[in-house]
């Protein structure tokens, strides 16, 4: 009889973990389901790229610059914007150096 109790406890724990995980996923889906809507689910006449979605014409840099203060967009929006500025400055310096070396 003691072997049955020894098996019942881990089996019960496994069932609780699985059912609890399913309940948490269902709750998350119901609470945050609106965030994951696809553009095909939008209403007719509504812009598919309104608000928080990146449009096809927009670069990732423009998207980050537009939403840099919004939490959850990037790990650290200020750092990314700063990196984009530094990359742009380096590209300008490289172009200037190429112009100087090409004319010399």
SEGU-694714 format. One record per atom (N, C-alpha, C, O, CB): atom name; x, y, z negated. Coordinates in pm, 1 decimal. Last residue first. Glycine has a CB too. Layout:
BEGIN
CA, X, Y, Z
...
This chain:
BEGIN
N, 4253.5, 6286.9, 5288.1
CA, 4395.1, 6313.6, 5261.0
C, 4486.9, 6244.2, 5357.1
O, 4608.8, 6257.5, 5346.6
CB, 4429.9, 6272.5, 5122.0
N, 3998.9, 6202.5, 5339.7
CA, 4042.6, 6325.6, 5404.5
C, 4190.4, 6350.5, 5385.1
O, 4248.7, 6429.1, 5459.8
CB, 3964.3, 6442.8, 5351.9
N, 3977.1, 5972.5, 5182.4
CA, 3951.7, 5964.2, 5327.0
C, 4001.2, 6085.3, 5401.6
O, 4042.4, 6073.1, 5517.0
CB, 3804.8, 5946.8, 5353.3
N, 4014.5, 6059.1, 4925.9
CA, 4115.3, 5968.5, 4983.3
C, 4097.6, 5956.9, 5134.4
O, 4194.8, 5933.6, 5206.3
CB, 4106.2, 5828.6, 4918.2
N, 3784.7, 6221.0, 4892.9
CA, 3920.3, 6277.4, 4880.7
C, 4024.7, 6188.9, 4946.1
O, 4114.1, 6238.7, 5014.5
CB, 3956.0, 6298.2, 4734.2
N, 3581.5, 6033.9, 4926.2
CA, 3591.0, 6148.3, 5016.6
C, 3730.2, 6210.5, 5013.1
O, 3785.9, 6247.7, 5116.4
CB, 3486.2, 6253.2, 4980.6
N, 3632.0, 5864.0, 4713.0
CA, 3642.2, 5811.9, 4850.4
C, 3652.1, 5924.3, 4951.5
O, 3722.9, 5912.2, 5051.5
CB, 3521.8, 5723.5, 4883.6
N, 3581.5, 6037.4, 4501.3
CA, 3717.0, 5984.2, 4519.2
C, 3736.0, 5928.2, 4659.5
O, 3843.0, 5942.8, 4718.6
CB, 3746.0, 5875.5, 4415.1
N, 3305.7, 6078.5, 4542.0
CA, 3398.6, 6192.3, 4548.9
C, 3541.7, 6144.2, 4571.0
O, 3615.4, 6202.9, 4650.2
CB, 3390.7, 6276.7, 4419.9
N, 3211.9, 5819.6, 4497.4
CA, 3191.0, 5881.5, 4627.5
C, 3285.7, 5999.8, 4646.3
O, 3340.0, 6019.0, 4755.1
CB, 3044.9, 5926.9, 4642.7
N, 3288.3, 5793.2, 4228.3
CA, 3344.2, 5703.6, 4329.4
C, 3329.5, 5763.0, 4467.9
O, 3422.9, 5758.1, 4548.0
CB, 3276.5, 5566.8, 4323.7
N, 3126.4, 5989.3, 4109.4
CA, 3273.2, 6000.8, 4100.8
C, 3341.2, 5913.1, 4206.0
O, 3440.5, 5954.0, 4266.1
CB, 3322.4, 5961.4, 3959.6
N, 2874.2, 5878.8, 4166.3
CA, 2910.5, 6010.1, 4220.8
C, 3062.4, 6029.6, 4218.3
O, 3120.1, 6080.5, 4314.4
CB, 2841.0, 6123.0, 4140.9
N, 2890.9, 5643.4, 4019.6
CA, 2873.1, 5635.7, 4165.0
C, 2909.6, 5767.9, 4231.1
O, 2968.6, 5769.6, 4339.1
CB, 2728.5, 5597.6, 4199.7
N, 2910.6, 5752.0, 3761.8
CA, 3023.4, 5676.2, 3817.2
C, 3012.9, 5663.5, 3968.4
O, 3113.7, 5671.8, 4038.5
CB, 3030.4, 5537.3, 3753.9
N, 2655.9, 5867.5, 3740.8
CA, 2774.9, 5952.8, 3733.9
C, 2897.2, 5881.0, 3791.8
O, 2977.6, 5941.8, 3862.4
CB, 2802.4, 5994.9, 3588.2
N, 2498.5, 5634.3, 3754.3
CA, 2483.1, 5738.2, 3855.8
C, 2605.1, 5830.5, 3858.2
O, 2652.5, 5867.6, 3965.6
CB, 2355.3, 5819.7, 3830.0
N, 2586.9, 5509.3, 3520.4
CA, 2608.8, 5444.4, 3650.3
C, 2598.3, 5546.6, 3762.3
O, 2679.4, 5546.1, 3854.8
CB, 2507.3, 5330.2, 3672.6
N, 2493.6, 5692.4, 3329.1
CA, 2638.0, 5667.7, 3343.5
C, 2670.6, 5602.4, 3478.0
O, 2770.2, 5636.5, 3541.6
CB, 2688.6, 5578.5, 3228.7
N, 2217.6, 5669.5, 3365.3
CA, 2284.1, 5797.5, 3386.6
C, 2433.9, 5779.4, 3407.5
O, 2493.5, 5843.9, 3493.8
CB, 2258.9, 5890.5, 3268.6
N, 2181.3, 5400.4, 3294.8
CA, 2148.4, 5443.9, 3430.2
C, 2215.7, 5577.3, 3462.3
O, 2265.4, 5596.6, 3573.3
CB, 1996.2, 5455.9, 3447.1
N, 2256.6, 5418.1, 3025.3
CA, 2336.9, 5339.4, 3118.2
C, 2308.7, 5377.1, 3263.2
O, 2400.5, 5384.9, 3344.9
CB, 2310.9, 5191.3, 3097.3
N, 2046.5, 5576.0, 2927.9
CA, 2183.2, 5625.5, 2920.6
C, 2274.3, 5549.4, 3016.7
O, 2359.6, 5609.4, 3082.1
CB, 2236.0, 5614.3, 2777.5
N, 1839.6, 5397.5, 2968.8
CA, 1838.3, 5524.6, 3041.1
C, 1977.4, 5585.2, 3041.0
O, 2021.7, 5639.8, 3142.0
CB, 1736.8, 5622.5, 2978.7
N, 1922.4, 5196.6, 2788.8
CA, 1911.8, 5168.7, 2932.2
C, 1911.8, 5296.9, 3013.9
O, 1977.5, 5304.0, 3117.8
CB, 1785.3, 5088.5, 2961.5
N, 1910.5, 5334.8, 2544.3
CA, 2038.0, 5281.6, 2591.5
C, 2033.0, 5254.3, 2741.2
O, 2128.1, 5285.0, 2813.1
CB, 2074.4, 5153.6, 2515.5
N, 1639.3, 5387.2, 2529.4
CA, 1733.0, 5498.6, 2531.4
C, 1867.0, 5451.8, 2586.0
O, 1929.8, 5521.8, 2665.4
CB, 1749.8, 5558.9, 2390.4
N, 1524.9, 5129.5, 2518.0
CA, 1504.7, 5214.2, 2634.5
C, 1602.8, 5328.5, 2643.4
O, 1646.0, 5364.2, 2752.9
CB, 1367.0, 5268.1, 2634.1
N, 1604.9, 4834.9, 2428.2
CA, 1639.8, 4968.1, 2380.3
C, 1635.4, 5062.8, 2498.3
O, 1733.7, 5074.8, 2571.5
CB, 1780.0, 4969.7, 2312.1
N, 1454.5, 4628.8, 2543.5
CA, 1509.9, 4614.0, 2409.6
C, 1543.1, 4750.1, 2349.6
O, 1512.5, 4776.6, 2233.4
CB, 1634.9, 4525.5, 2412.8
N, 1154.2, 4752.7, 2696.8
CA, 1291.2, 4704.2, 2702.5
C, 1342.6, 4695.6, 2560.8
O, 1281.3, 4749.1, 2468.3
CB, 1381.6, 4796.2, 2790.2
N, 886.3, 4761.8, 2610.1
CA, 923.1, 4765.0, 2751.9
C, 1059.3, 4702.0, 2769.9
O, 1076.6, 4609.2, 2848.9
CB, 922.8, 4909.6, 2806.6
N, 833.9, 4775.4, 2338.9
CA, 812.7, 4649.4, 2405.7
C, 848.6, 4647.8, 2552.4
O, 842.5, 4542.1, 2615.2
CB, 673.9, 4610.8, 2390.9
N, 713.1, 5111.1, 2313.7
CA, 772.1, 4992.1, 2252.7
C, 739.3, 4866.4, 2332.6
O, 629.8, 4853.2, 2387.2
CB, 723.3, 4976.6, 2108.9
N, 799.4, 5379.1, 2521.7
CA, 695.2, 5280.8, 2490.0
C, 758.7, 5155.3, 2430.8
O, 849.3, 5098.3, 2491.5
CB, 612.4, 5245.2, 2616.7
N, 992.7, 5544.5, 2609.8
CA, 949.4, 5561.7, 2471.2
C, 846.2, 5457.6, 2429.0
O, 810.4, 5450.1, 2311.4
CB, 892.2, 5700.4, 2452.0
N, 1030.5, 5480.2, 2878.9
CA, 1140.7, 5455.9, 2785.5
C, 1098.4, 5471.4, 2640.4
O, 1164.3, 5414.8, 2553.2
CB, 1255.1, 5549.9, 2814.8
N, 875.9, 5477.2, 3111.3
CA, 822.8, 5415.0, 2990.4
C, 927.8, 5398.6, 2881.0
O, 914.2, 5309.4, 2797.2
CB, 763.9, 5280.8, 3024.0
N, 1022.2, 5603.9, 3310.7
CA, 884.7, 5647.3, 3288.1
C, 831.1, 5595.6, 3154.4
O, 749.7, 5662.5, 3090.7
CB, 795.0, 5599.8, 3402.6
N, 1261.5, 5462.7, 3305.9
CA, 1262.2, 5605.7, 3273.3
C, 1121.0, 5656.8, 3242.2
O, 1103.7, 5743.5, 3156.5
CB, 1322.8, 5686.2, 3389.5
N, 1168.9, 5214.1, 3390.7
CA, 1223.1, 5227.7, 3255.4
C, 1224.1, 5373.9, 3213.7
O, 1191.6, 5406.2, 3099.5
CB, 1365.2, 5168.8, 3247.2
N, 1090.1, 5283.7, 3653.3
CA, 993.4, 5227.3, 3559.7
C, 1040.9, 5243.9, 3415.6
O, 963.3, 5283.0, 3328.5
CB, 969.3, 5079.1, 3590.7
N, 1331.9, 5365.5, 3764.0
CA, 1222.2, 5461.7, 3752.2
C, 1117.6, 5413.6, 3651.6
O, 1063.5, 5492.8, 3574.5
CB, 1156.8, 5485.3, 3889.3
N, 1470.0, 5117.3, 3750.2
CA, 1519.9, 5235.2, 3679.8
C, 1408.9, 5338.1, 3659.9
O, 1393.7, 5392.0, 3550.3
CB, 1636.8, 5297.9, 3756.7
N, 1326.5, 4960.1, 3923.6
CA, 1327.4, 4924.1, 3781.0
C, 1374.7, 5042.9, 3697.8
O, 1324.7, 5066.0, 3587.7
CB, 1418.7, 4800.5, 3755.5
N, 1142.6, 5168.2, 4154.9
CA, 1258.6, 5088.7, 4114.3
C, 1249.1, 5057.2, 3965.3
O, 1173.2, 5120.1, 3891.5
CB, 1391.2, 5163.4, 4146.0
N, 833.8, 5145.8, 4321.9
CA, 909.0, 5200.1, 4209.7
C, 1026.4, 5109.1, 4174.9
O, 1011.0, 4987.3, 4166.5
CB, 817.7, 5218.5, 4087.8
N, 675.5, 5023.9, 4503.6
CA, 760.7, 5131.6, 4553.6
C, 854.6, 5185.3, 4445.5
O, 945.5, 5262.7, 4475.7
CB, 674.7, 5244.8, 4608.2
N, 524.7, 4843.9, 4352.8
CA, 625.9, 4791.2, 4445.2
C, 720.8, 4899.4, 4497.1
O, 835.2, 4869.3, 4531.1
CB, 558.0, 4723.3, 4562.6
N, 500.9, 4955.3, 4006.7
CA, 451.0, 4949.0, 4143.8
C, 560.7, 4896.4, 4236.5
O, 678.5, 4903.8, 4201.7
CB, 402.1, 5088.4, 4190.9
N, 462.6, 4804.4, 3699.3
CA, 559.5, 4860.8, 3792.3
C, 507.0, 4844.8, 3934.4
O, 472.9, 4734.5, 3977.0
CB, 698.3, 4792.9, 3776.5
N, 211.5, 4895.2, 3464.7
CA, 266.8, 4802.8, 3563.5
C, 361.4, 4875.3, 3656.8
O, 342.2, 4992.6, 3688.9
CB, 154.9, 4735.5, 3643.4
N, 75.7, 5062.1, 3288.3
CA, 198.7, 4998.7, 3242.8
C, 260.6, 4902.0, 3343.0
O, 355.6, 4832.1, 3307.8
CB, 172.4, 4926.8, 3116.3
N, -105.6, 5261.8, 3491.2
CA, -60.5, 5246.6, 3354.1
C, 74.5, 5181.9, 3340.4
O, 176.5, 5240.4, 3376.9
CB, -158.4, 5168.7, 3278.5
N, -189.3, 5075.7, 3780.4
CA, -212.1, 5189.6, 3693.0
C, -153.6, 5159.2, 3555.8
O, -152.8, 5044.5, 3511.0
CB, -363.1, 5222.7, 3682.8
N, -189.5, 4914.9, 4011.8
CA, -65.1, 4950.6, 3943.6
C, -83.5, 5073.6, 3857.5
O, -1.9, 5165.7, 3861.5
CB, 46.7, 4974.1, 4044.4
N, -436.0, 4882.4, 4131.7
CA, -376.1, 4765.0, 4069.5
C, -249.0, 4797.7, 3990.9
O, -204.7, 4715.7, 3910.5
CB, -345.1, 4661.9, 4175.0
N, -700.8, 5101.7, 4079.0
CA, -562.5, 5092.3, 4123.9
C, -496.2, 4973.3, 4056.0
O, -499.9, 4963.8, 3933.4
CB, -484.9, 5223.3, 4093.7
N, -1026.6, 4992.1, 4166.1
CA, -929.2, 5032.2, 4064.6
C, -788.8, 5014.3, 4120.3
O, -762.4, 4923.1, 4198.7
CB, -947.3, 4949.9, 3933.8
N, -1181.6, 4885.0, 4362.5
CA, -1162.1, 5029.1, 4364.8
C, -1063.5, 5078.0, 4261.3
O, -1020.4, 5193.1, 4266.8
CB, -1291.8, 5097.6, 4344.8
N, -1294.5, 4620.5, 4160.8
CA, -1280.8, 4677.6, 4294.4
C, -1271.2, 4830.1, 4286.6
O, -1345.2, 4894.4, 4212.0
CB, -1399.6, 4635.6, 4383.6
N, -1089.0, 4547.4, 3870.1
CA, -1217.0, 4581.8, 3931.0
C, -1195.5, 4639.0, 4070.4
O, -1091.5, 4699.1, 4097.3
CB, -1293.8, 4682.1, 3843.2
N, -846.9, 4284.0, 3861.9
CA, -890.9, 4421.0, 3840.0
C, -1019.5, 4447.8, 3914.9
O, -1053.4, 4378.7, 4010.9
CB, -783.0, 4520.0, 3882.8
N, -743.5, 4037.7, 3913.2
CA, -858.0, 4043.3, 3823.0
C, -910.3, 4184.9, 3802.9
O, -1009.7, 4203.6, 3732.7
CB, -820.9, 3984.0, 3689.8
N, -518.5, 4068.4, 4056.8
CA, -634.7, 4021.4, 4132.3
C, -761.2, 4025.6, 4046.7
O, -872.4, 4018.3, 4099.0
CB, -610.8, 3878.8, 4184.1
N, -334.8, 4131.0, 3865.9
CA, -386.1, 4241.6, 3947.5
C, -505.4, 4197.2, 4030.2
O, -586.4, 4280.8, 4070.1
CB, -276.4, 4296.3, 4039.2
N, -410.9, 3958.9, 3556.4
CA, -346.3, 3969.3, 3687.0
C, -408.3, 4082.0, 3767.4
O, -520.9, 4123.8, 3740.6
CB, -357.1, 3836.8, 3763.9
N, -358.9, 4022.1, 3214.1
CA, -449.4, 4015.4, 3328.1
C, -372.7, 4034.1, 3457.0
O, -280.8, 4115.6, 3465.1
CB, -559.5, 4120.4, 3316.2
N, -228.8, 4022.2, 2967.5
CA, -182.4, 3932.8, 3072.3
C, -273.6, 3924.6, 3192.6
O, -266.0, 3827.3, 3267.5
CB, -164.5, 3798.1, 3017.1
N, -363.3, 4188.0, 2795.9
CA, -231.0, 4228.5, 2842.4
C, -184.0, 4144.2, 2960.4
O, -107.1, 4191.7, 3043.9
CB, -130.5, 4219.0, 2729.0
N, -592.8, 4056.6, 2725.3
CA, -606.4, 4170.7, 2816.0
C, -471.1, 4213.8, 2870.3
O, -463.9, 4270.4, 2979.4
CB, -674.1, 4287.9, 2744.8
N, -511.2, 3870.1, 2536.2
CA, -548.1, 3824.8, 2670.2
C, -556.1, 3938.3, 2770.1
O, -528.7, 3918.1, 2888.4
CB, -679.7, 3753.1, 2665.7
N, -453.5, 3899.5, 2271.9
CA, -366.0, 3963.9, 2368.4
C, -396.6, 3923.9, 2511.5
O, -312.9, 3943.4, 2599.6
CB, -223.5, 3931.9, 2337.0
N, -660.0, 3758.2, 2140.3
CA, -622.0, 3893.0, 2099.0
C, -544.5, 3967.5, 2207.0
O, -568.3, 4086.1, 2230.2
CB, -539.6, 3886.7, 1972.9
N, -675.5, 3513.2, 2274.5
CA, -795.4, 3595.4, 2261.4
C, -761.1, 3739.5, 2223.8
O, -826.3, 3832.8, 2270.7
CB, -889.0, 3535.3, 2157.0
N, -413.2, 3424.0, 2256.0
CA, -473.3, 3442.0, 2388.0
C, -597.8, 3529.3, 2379.9
O, -622.5, 3610.7, 2468.9
CB, -508.1, 3306.4, 2449.7
N, -385.0, 3403.6, 1980.4
CA, -303.1, 3497.9, 2055.6
C, -363.3, 3525.9, 2192.9
O, -363.3, 3639.9, 2239.2
CB, -160.9, 3444.6, 2070.5
N, -570.9, 3197.3, 1933.0
CA, -590.3, 3328.8, 1872.7
C, -509.3, 3434.9, 1946.8
O, -559.7, 3544.1, 1973.0
CB, -551.0, 3326.1, 1724.5
N, -449.4, 2988.3, 2070.2
CA, -583.1, 3031.6, 2109.6
C, -612.1, 3171.3, 2054.4
O, -672.0, 3253.9, 2123.3
CB, -689.3, 2931.0, 2060.5
N, -210.1, 2965.6, 1925.1
CA, -205.7, 3000.3, 2067.0
C, -341.2, 3050.7, 2114.9
O, -347.4, 3146.1, 2192.4
CB, -162.0, 2879.5, 2150.3
N, -313.9, 2890.6, 1675.3
CA, -239.5, 3015.9, 1688.3
C, -234.3, 3059.1, 1834.2
O, -252.3, 3177.2, 1864.1
CB, -96.8, 3000.8, 1631.8
N, -426.4, 2641.6, 1740.5
CA, -512.9, 2749.2, 1690.4
C, -443.9, 2884.5, 1704.2
O, -508.0, 2982.9, 1740.8
CB, -551.2, 2723.9, 1543.1
N, -199.1, 2497.1, 1814.0
CA, -304.0, 2520.2, 1913.5
C, -395.1, 2634.5, 1869.9
O, -436.6, 2715.6, 1952.7
CB, -386.5, 2392.1, 1936.2
N, -67.1, 2497.6, 1568.0
CA, -6.5, 2561.8, 1684.7
C, -108.2, 2591.7, 1792.2
O, -105.1, 2697.8, 1854.5
CB, 102.8, 2474.9, 1741.4
N, -249.0, 2345.5, 1418.5
CA, -220.2, 2483.9, 1381.1
C, -157.9, 2560.9, 1495.9
O, -192.1, 2676.9, 1518.8
CB, -128.3, 2488.1, 1260.6
N, -230.1, 2099.6, 1549.2
CA, -357.3, 2172.5, 1551.0
C, -337.9, 2318.8, 1512.6
O, -403.6, 2406.6, 1568.4
CB, -457.9, 2106.5, 1456.1
N, 44.1, 2043.0, 1491.2
CA, -6.5, 2048.4, 1628.7
C, -135.6, 2128.7, 1636.0
O, -148.7, 2217.0, 1720.8
CB, -29.5, 1906.8, 1683.3
N, 49.1, 2051.1, 1208.1
CA, 137.7, 2137.8, 1286.8
C, 85.3, 2152.5, 1429.0
O, 82.3, 2263.5, 1482.1
CB, 281.6, 2081.7, 1288.8
N, -139.7, 1853.3, 1141.8
CA, -160.3, 1991.8, 1097.5
C, -74.8, 2087.3, 1180.1
O, -122.1, 2194.2, 1218.4
CB, -126.9, 2006.8, 947.3
N, -15.9, 1626.2, 1252.1
CA, -147.0, 1668.5, 1302.0
C, -173.6, 1814.0, 1264.6
O, -224.7, 1890.4, 1346.6
CB, -258.6, 1577.6, 1245.8
N, 216.3, 1616.5, 1092.3
CA, 226.2, 1632.2, 1236.9
C, 95.1, 1681.6, 1296.1
O, 95.5, 1770.1, 1381.7
CB, 266.5, 1500.5, 1301.8
N, 105.0, 1571.0, 839.1
CA, 182.1, 1693.3, 863.4
C, 194.5, 1720.5, 1013.1
O, 184.2, 1835.4, 1056.1
CB, 322.0, 1682.7, 799.6
N, -3.6, 1317.3, 881.7
CA, -92.3, 1429.4, 850.8
C, -20.6, 1561.9, 877.1
O, -80.3, 1654.7, 931.7
CB, -140.3, 1422.1, 703.8
N, 234.6, 1176.1, 917.6
CA, 135.3, 1179.2, 1024.0
C, 38.2, 1295.7, 1003.8
O, 2.5, 1364.3, 1099.5
CB, 58.9, 1046.0, 1029.9
N, 362.6, 1203.4, 669.0
CA, 422.2, 1263.4, 789.2
C, 323.6, 1273.3, 905.3
O, 328.8, 1368.6, 983.0
CB, 543.0, 1182.8, 832.7
N, 151.9, 1068.4, 507.3
CA, 194.6, 1206.3, 481.5
C, 262.4, 1267.5, 605.0
O, 222.8, 1377.2, 644.4
CB, 290.7, 1210.7, 360.8
N, 129.9, 803.4, 602.8
CA, 16.7, 894.6, 612.6
C, 60.3, 1041.0, 595.1
O, 8.0, 1128.5, 664.1
CB, -89.0, 858.2, 507.9
N, 357.1, 666.5, 535.9
CA, 333.0, 696.8, 676.1
C, 223.1, 801.0, 693.5
O, 224.8, 877.9, 789.6
CB, 296.7, 570.3, 751.0
N, 328.9, 641.0, 261.9
CA, 452.3, 700.4, 314.6
C, 438.2, 737.8, 461.5
O, 502.2, 832.7, 506.7
CB, 569.4, 604.0, 297.0
N, 90.9, 502.0, 244.9
CA, 95.0, 641.1, 198.7
C, 218.1, 712.5, 252.6
O, 212.2, 831.1, 285.2
CB, 93.8, 647.1, 45.2
N, 180.8, 256.1, 344.1
CA, 75.9, 327.9, 415.3
C, 74.8, 474.7, 373.7
O, 59.3, 562.7, 458.3
CB, -61.4, 263.3, 389.0
N, 362.1, 175.3, 150.3
CA, 410.7, 202.5, 285.9
C, 308.6, 281.9, 366.1
O, 346.0, 366.2, 447.5
CB, 443.7, 71.7, 358.3
N, 200.6, 122.7, -66.2
CA, 285.4, 241.4, -74.0
C, 344.1, 276.0, 62.7
O, 373.1, 392.6, 89.5
CB, 398.0, 219.9, -176.0
N, 81.4, -119.0, 0.0
CA, 0.0, 0.0, 0.0
C, 86.2, 126.0, 0.0
O, 48.1, 226.2, 60.4
CB, -92.8, -0.5, -119.5
